[in-house]
């Protein structure tokens, strides 16, 4: 709909602007490694949700939620 797609920097910049957030205020999770590049280029912290230890890394990333 927006004419942009992952992993372009423009995609992530557009989403951040539309939502009113800075990259440092966002967190991106995806299982496709190539998609993380655009997020990181916009200051977004990322988590690659892939590999055998993916569930444990996700729990660690959100341990402050106590789930």
C-alpha positions in Angstrom: 0.0 0.0 0.0 2.8 2.4 0.8 5.0 1.5 -2.2 7.9 0.5 -0.1 9.1 -2.8 1.3 11.6 -4.4 3.6 14.6 -4.2 3.8 14.9 -0.7 2.3 15.9 2.1 4.7 13.1 4.1 3.2 10.5 1.5 4.4 11.7 1.8 8.0 12.0 5.5 7.9 8.4 5.8 6.6 7.0 3.6 9.3 8.8 5.5 12.0 7.6 8.8 10.7 4.0 7.6 10.4 4.0 6.3 13.9 5.8 9.2 15.4 8.8 7.4 16.8 12.6 7.6 16.6 14.5 4.5 15.7 15.9 4.3 19.2 12.4 3.9 20.5 11.6 0.9 18.3 12.4 -2.8 18.3 12.2 -5.0 15.2 11.8 -8.8 15.3 11.9 -10.9 12.1 13.2 -14.3 11.0 14.7 -13.0 7.7 18.3 -11.7 8.3 18.3 -9.4 5.3 15.3 -7.4 6.7 17.4 -6.3 9.7 19.7 -4.1 7.7 17.2 -1.4 7.0 16.0 -1.4 10.6 19.5 -1.1 12.0 20.3 1.7 9.5 17.5 3.7 11.1 18.7 3.2 14.6 16.3 0.4 15.4 17.4 -2.4 17.7 16.7 -5.8 16.2 16.3 -9.5 17.1 16.8 -12.2 14.5 14.1 -14.7 15.4 15.7 -17.8 13.8 17.9 -20.7 14.9 17.5 -23.3 17.5 17.9 -20.8 20.4 15.4 -18.3 19.0 12.8 -18.8 21.8 15.4 -18.3 24.5 16.8 -15.1 22.9 13.2 -13.8 22.6 12.5 -14.6 26.3 15.8 -12.8 27.2 14.9 -9.7 25.1 11.5 -9.4 26.8 12.5 -10.7 30.3 11.3 -7.5 31.8 7.7 -8.6 30.9 7.9 -11.7 33.1 6.3 -14.1 30.6 
